[in-house]
Structures are given as structure tokens and as C-alpha cells.
Amino acid sequence: MPSLRTAGCLTGLGLLCAAPVFAQEGRPDYQPIPERFGYFQENEKLWESIEEGDMRPSREHAWRLFAGINQPLYPEDRNSWPIWFSWPTSAQAFAKDGQHSERVVSIRVSPQIQQIRKAKEGGADIPVNTDGPNYPVPQAVKDMYPGAISDDGSVKDGAFFVNNGDIMIAAESLSPEGFGQIREEELYKKDVLQALFEDGLSIDLTDRYISTKHMYWPVKRDGLTALPWWDNNYSPMFNGYVGYENWGTVVAIDPSADRIGDWVDIDYLYGIQNHDKTPMETRRATAQVVGLDRFYHHQVTEEDWGVFTEADKAIISQASYWLYNEPFEPGDYLVEVALHIFTKEVPTWTLQSFWWSARPDEGPYAWDRPDMEAEGPWRHYLLTEANAYKPGPDGELPIAVNPYIEGVIHPIRTNCRNCHVRAGYTPKDAPVKTGYSNPNCPDLLAALTPDDACFKGVTRSDFAWIIPDRAQ
């Protein structure tokens, strides 16, 4: 389908001439990525290197984006939120009023998202949606935050965080230009997507579009908190569930820093069910103690807690109960364990993903870190990117997967680009489906392009799954 961009509102630079107001109570004033980190300043260089198959420049650029987006909003404040916290959220973008989300299903269990992405008979060449655990909302959370509970018993999305349906506390932010285009073109409305579909049109997002997905982990102020970390625990050929619950490699986070380097036995995972709804046993692991200084982190203040909505508090609290069976309170911490950053600095998008590691200097995911002045522990994370759009010598794209984010829903043998190029809208009764259910695009590592025949009859959403996933 041809692409649509609303005339008269987007300039040649991809900037909205009058982006809607996205200010939100309690959210800091917007700050962009500082110029020294290179966002939207290296587009031609990036494109040339990607075209030539030299991924080092794009990896160096990805590291700079990662560090830049996590710089403190207020450098003089040692507990400052990072820059991205001042950006508008996906919850705002897809709310009817541009502020308050009505979405009530978690990313892990969303029927709509599973329908769009799952592989049916004749679809993907391996099972795509793995059989993961179930996370019943703890009764204590229901009692503390009754207004955050939907009719089906799940927790609603908050103003600052979205319900991921597990221990990971998700936050999704957008650039003001990306947020503005969604609001101006009313891409948050399903009937608008239906009209585009009927007219044979697709979506062309502004080149200033940025979307991020942050995964936080609750850490209690006193004592030790377990964090599973990925140590290549499964072969890439394993097609079963590979979520963090099953890794077995664990560190223990000590905010006091009193026990760093010690080895301890630590328990984690409470009130969780196996896929068949039988109780999952609490895990016990021998873990080395690490300090908070190895993570991007924020100590939640009384002021933060007062600004968070009831749903935000429920999302955070259910995570702490599932992890260490205690309520989350002001003074406890949120630590970043994983992050997606997608930008349209090049026509084929830059797709990069990061995760924390106890061995951050080993293996190819540690390569190409540039020399730069940046606050924070960015060197304690690993990077995978899916910027190459041409197939390799074997005819396929390389595996590019974040073990925290994709591990809870997909097997290892996937690629961010192969997934996101499939993003698009079709009505339920359409003969062609998007995502992994399309039988004409079965290979999860194929170097698909938007012009491939398998996308004929699809209103493509330009690599942005949140548009068909979230439109109401």
C-alpha cells in the first residue's frame, strides 16, 4: 500500500509544526537527547555504513543513544530521573484525551497483541509465542489499589508505567514529534486505521520518531534483591520458553553496598503459576552480591509516589510481591534491566536493544563501545542491533533478541527487524493477517522489506507495533 502523511502539518525535516501539548502532572519539562550524543546528526554516515554492511558505526551510534537518553535530567541531583522520563508516553498517545489511558490488558497476555503476532498453522516456521508462566495479581495489591483493577482482574495501565504482566515494570516513551503525529493524524483511533485500510494506504512516520521501551526491576531498600541475568542459558535452536524465571543465573543487589562480592543463597518468585496454572515453586539460587552503581537506577521518593497514579503503584507493587513477596514503598528502588530504542534516523530505521549483564565485557554484544563522556553505568549493559536490512551470506538476518523483553514471549531465534517490518493493521475479517500469522512470510530471520508481496493488502504502520496494538 502507498504511504500517507498528513499534508500541511509535517515539515520537510519531519517535525510537527504544532505538536499537541503532552505535559502531564508530575512529569518534568521536556528535555531532548543532548547534542553531544549524536542523535539526528549522523544520518548520512549511518545510512552509508548500513548500505555497505559495516555495522560498527551504527553500533557506536547506538551506544551513544543509550547513554544519551539515560543522562540525568538534573545533573546536580544524584537521584535524578533520566532524560527520557520527561518525554510523552504511549499511554498518553493512545488515550482518548491524550492523557489518561483506558488500556487494561497486559503486554504479556493481551489477546489483541497475541492475535496479531502469533503464528497459526501455515504461519511462522517455528512456534513464536511460547508457553510462559501466569502471574495472578496478588490479593494484597487488589486490596491496596482497588481502583487500578479492571473487570477481568488485571491491573490497568498507569500514567507513567504500563502493565507488562510480570515482574518487569515497563515504561514506553515517545519523542514529541512521534507523539504529535499519532495525535494529529488520530492514529490512536481504530476507525482511522480502518479508513486507511479501505483506501489502500499505509502510514509514513516522521523521521524524528523515537520510541523506547524501558524495563525496570523492583529492588528493596533494605536487604538483598534477586535479579536473574542472561548467560546464554539456552541454545538459539531451542524453541521453548526462555523467560528469566528459568535462567537460574542470578545476582543479589545490595543498595547498602555492605556485602558486595559475597556469595549468598537468595529466594525469589512468589505467587506465580506455571503455564498449566499449577503453583510455581519459589526459586532459590546462589548469587554474587552486586551494588546499585552497576545499574541505571532511581530511588522512588515520597514525591514520586504521590504523583504516581493508583495503577502505577499497583504495577510496581505487584512486581515486588511476585519477586520478593513484600510491598514496594517509597525509598525502594527501580533499576533498569533492559531497553529498546527505535529511531527513524535512516529510512530503514535504527533498531537497538540493551540489557544488563554481570559480564558486560565479554562477547560480541560488548563490542564497539565508543570513547565518550557520559554519566552512568552504560558500560554494564550489552547491545544487540538489527540495523542491517540485507541478508547475510546464509541468506538470513542475524539473531537479534533482548533476553529480558523477548524472552518472556518469543524463542531466541528471532530478529527485531523481521518482527517490526511486519507491523501493520488489517481488520479481523481480512484474508491477510499481519505479524507472524502471515503464511507468506514464515521465516523469522528472513530479510523482509515493506515491499514484499506478503504485505500486500496490509496497512503498514512503519515498524510501529504500538499503533495497531493500541488503537481503540
N, C-alpha and C positions, 0 to 999 in steps of 0.2 A: 504493500500500500504506500502511496506517496505520503509525505510528512506535512504536518500543519504547524505553523507558528502564527500566533495572533498578530495581525498587522497593526502597526502604529504604536505598539507598546514596547516592543523589544528593539533595541538599537543594534547596530552592526557589531558592537562589542559583546552582544548577548546580555546587556544589562537592562533591567526593567526601568522604564522612565519614571514610574511611580509605584514602587513596591508597596503592598499593603502593610499597614502597621502590624508588627508582630510582638510588640512589647507585652510582657507578661508579668503579673505581680510577683515580686521577689526575684525576678531574673535580672542579672546585671545588664548594663547598657552594652550593646553590640560592640565587639572588637574583632577585626579581621585577623587572619594569619599575618604576623609581622613580615615585612617585605624581605628581610634577610633570609627567609626560608624558601624563597623562590617560587611561591605559588603564582601561577599565571605569568611567569617571567621567562620560562624556559620552553615554551610550547613548541617552537620550531626545532630546537635541539632534541626535545623528547621525540617528536614525530620522526625526525631523521634517524635517530638511533633505533627506534622501533621498526621502521621500514627496513633498516639494514640488519636487523636481528641482533643488535648489540644491546643487551638489556642492562648493562652496568649503569649508564646514565639515568635510566628510569628507576633503577633500584636506589641510586643515590638520591634522586629526587623524592622517592617515596619515604626514605628515612627522614629527609628534611620536613616533609609534610607532617609526618608522625610527631616529630619533636616540636614543630611549629604550632600545631593545633593543640598540643598539651602544655604550651607555655603558660605560666600563671597569669591570670587576669590582672592581679595586683602583685608585682614582684616583691614589694616590701612585706607582704603578708605570707608567712611561711605555710599557712593553711589555705591559701587562695584556691578557689576553683580554677580549672583551666579555661583557656580562651573559648573553646567550643561551647562551654556552658552558657555563654551569652547568646548563642545562636537560636533561631526558632527551631521547633521540634516537629517531627512528623505528626505527633498528636494534634498540634495546633493546625498544621497544614490541612489535615483531613477532617477537622471538626467543622460542623455546620457554621459556627460563628467565628471560626478562625482562632479559637482559644481553648475550648473545653471539649475533649474527646468523648465520644459515646461508645468507642470500641470496647468490647468486654471479653473477647476471647484471646487466649494466649497464642504467641507465635508458635509454640511447640504443638499445640493441639487445634489450631484454627481450621475448621472444616473448609473454609474458602481457600486458604493457602495450600492445604494438603491436596485439595481437588485440583488446583492449578498446577502444582508441581509434581504430583505423584505419577508414577509410571503404571499405566494399565497394561493389560495384555496387548502385545504388539507395540508397546511403547519403548522405554529405555532398555538397553541391553543388559543391565543388571538391576536388582531391586534398588530403588532410590530412597524410599522412606523406610528407615529401619525401625524395628520394634523396640522402642525405648521404654523406660520406666514411666509410671504415673506419679503425679505429685498432687495428692489431695490437699486442699487448703487447710492448714491446721485450725482446729476449733478455736484456739486462743486468738488467732488472727480474726476469725469471723466475729468473735465476741468483742474484740477491741475496736474493730473498724467495720461495723455493720453496713455503713453507707457505701463501702467500697466493694461490696459483694453483689454480683449480678444474679439474675434469676436462676441461672444454671449452677450457681455456687462458686464460680471462678471470680478472680479479682479483676476489676476494671483497670483500664489504663489510667495512669496519673497524668499530672501536668508536666512532670519532669522525667518520669520513667515509664516504660511500657512493660507489660506483664509478659515475660518470656516463658512462664510456666515451669520454671525450675530455679535452681539456686542463683543463676546468673541474673543480675539486675541490669536490664537493658535500658540504654538511653539512645535515642535516634535524633540527630541534629541535621539541619539543612542550611546551606548558605542562604542569605536573604534573597538572592536572585532566584534560587531554586524554589524557595517557599513562595516568593511572589508570583512566579509563573504558575504554580499549582493553583494559587488563589485566583489570579487574574483570568486564567483560562478555564477555571472551575473544573479542574481535573480531579477534584475530590468528589465529584458527583458521578454516579454510575450512569445516569441518563445522558450525560455529556459524552462519556466513553461509548455508549451505545450509539449515539448520533454519529460520532466519528467512524464507528464500525460500519454503520449503514451507508455512510458517504465514501467508504473505501479509503479513509485517511488514517495516518499514524501520527504519533507525537514526536516533535523535534525539540528536545530540551535545550535551554540556553547553555552556551559554553562556559558560563560561570556557575553552573550547577555543581554543588558538592553535597554528597550525602555521607553520613557517618553512622556507624553502629558501635556503641561502646558497651562492653560487658564488665560490670563491676561485681565484686565478691565481698560479702559482709565479713568484717573482722572485728571481734570484740576487743574493747579497750584493755581489759584485764585478762591475763592468761594467754593461752595459745589457741590459734585457729588453724584448722587443716585446709590446705589447698592442693588438690591433685594437679600435677603438671605432666604435660605430654613428653614422653621419652621414646617416641617411635614404638609405642606399645603394641601396635598391630601392623601386620603386613599390608601394603597397598592393595593386595589382591583379596583381602578379607572383606566380605560384603555384608557382614552383620553389624550390629550396633557397636559404636566405638565411643560412646559418650564418657565424660570424665568420671562417672560413677564407677566405671570398670577399669580405670587405668592402674590403680594400685601404687603408683609413684607419687609421693606426697611430700610437701614441705609443711612445717608448722610456723606460722607467722607470729612473731612476738613484738608487739608495739613497744614494750619496755626496753627491748634490746638487751635484757639481762642474760639471756640464755643462748645467744647467737652461737651457732656452731655445734651445740649439743645435739644428741640424737635422743628422741623421745618416742614413746608409744602414744598415739592420739586417736580418738574416736571421732567419727563424722558420719553423716547421713542418718536422719531420723524421720520417721513417719512417711517414708516413701514406699511405693508399691512397685513390684515387678510388673512387666507388661501384662501378665495374666491376672493382675490385681491382688496377688498374694503379697504379704508383707516382705519388704526387702530388709535383710539384716543390716544393722548398723555396722559400718566398716571400721576396722582397726588397722592402722599402718604404723610402721616405724619410720619416722620422719626427721630430717635435719631441720633445726630451727634457723630461720632467716629473719632479717629485720625489715621494717617498713621502707627503709631507704632504697630498697631494690625494686620498689613499685611506684607508679604514679598512684597517689592516694589522697584522700580528703577525710579529715575528721569532722563528722557531722556535728554541727553546733546546735544549740538551742534555737538560734535564729533560723537556721536551715530547717529544723524540724517544724518550726512554727509556720514556715512558708509552704512546706510540702503539703499536698492535699491528702485527704484520708486514703485515697487509692495509692498514692506514692508510698505512704507509710506502710500500707498493707503489703505492697510489692516487696519492700525491703524487709519487713518483719517475717513474711512467710519464708523468705530466703534464709534468714538467721535461724528460724525454727528448724527448717529442713537440714541445715548444715550442722548446728551445734545445740539445737533444742533450747534456745534461750531467746527472749525478745531482744530486738535491736533498740538501742537507746541513744539519745544524744551523748556524744563522747566516744561512741564506737566509730569504726572506720569503714570507708568504701575504698577498695583497691581495684585498679584496672587490670584485668587479666587478658582482655582481647579487644580488638578494634578493627573494623573495616573503614577504609576511606576510599570513596569513589569520586573521581572528578572527570569533567569533560574538557580538560585542557588540550586533548587531541581528539580528532573525530571519532576514533575507536575507543575512547575512554581510557583512563588510567584506573586500574583496579588493584588495590594493595590491601594486605591484611596482616595484622601483627598479633603476637601472643607472648605472654610472659614465659620465661624458661629458667630453670635452675642451672642450666648450662648454656648461657646465651652466646658463648664464643665458639661453639662447635657446630660444624656442618655448613652446608651451602646457604641456609636461611640466615646465617650471621654475616654473609658476605656483603661487601660494597658499602659499609658504613663510612660516610664522609667525615672529614675533619670539620667540625663546626662548633660554634659557641651556642650551647643550648642548655638551659636549666633542666634538671630532672633526670631520671634513670632510664633514658631511652635506650641505652646500650644493654639493658637487661631483657630486652624483647627480641623476638625473631620476626623475620619478614618473609612473606611469600607474595608474589605479584603475578598477575595474569595479564600483563600488558601486551605480550606477543599475540597477534591475531592470525599469524600464518602458521601452518602446521610445521612440526619438526621433521627430522629425517624419517621418523617412523610413521609419518602421516597424521599425527595427532598432536594436540596441545599437551604440555606437561601437566602433571598433577599440581593443582594449586588449591589448597584447602586449609582453613583455620581449624585446628583440632577442637577448640572450645566451641566455636559458633556452629560449624557444620557437623562436628562430631555427634551432636545430640539429635540430628535429623537425617544425615546422609552418610554413606560409606566414604572411605578415603579417596577412592579413585574417581574424583570429580575435579572440575576446574571452574573457577569463578566466572570466567568469560563465557564458557559454554552454558552456564546457568543463566547469566544475566542477559545474554543476547536473546534468549527465549522470552524475555519479559514482554507481556502484551495482554490485550483484552480480547476475549470472544464471549458472546452470550452462552448461556448454558446449553441452548439447543443448536449451537453452531456445529457443523460437521467437523471442523478443525478445532483442536484444542491447543492451548499454549503449554509451555513448560515441558516436563519430561514425559507427559502423556501423549505427545505427538509421535505417532509411529513412523513418520518420515524422517525423524531426527533421533535415532535410537542411541547413538554413540555419545557417552558422557564426556569424552575427550575430543570430539570432533571439532575442527576449526570452523565453526558455523559463522556465517555473516548474515546481516539483516536481509540480504537479497536472496538468500537460499529459498528454494522452492517450498520447503516445509513451512515457511512463514506466510505463504500466500493465503489470503483470507483472514489475516490477523491484524488487529490494530496494535502495532508495536508501540511500546511505551519507552523506547530509547534506553534500555538497560535498567530501568527503574521499576523493580517489582512492587515498590510501595504503592504505585498508582493503581494498578488493578487489584492489588491485595487490600487496599484501604478504602478505595472509593465506595461511597454509600449511596 
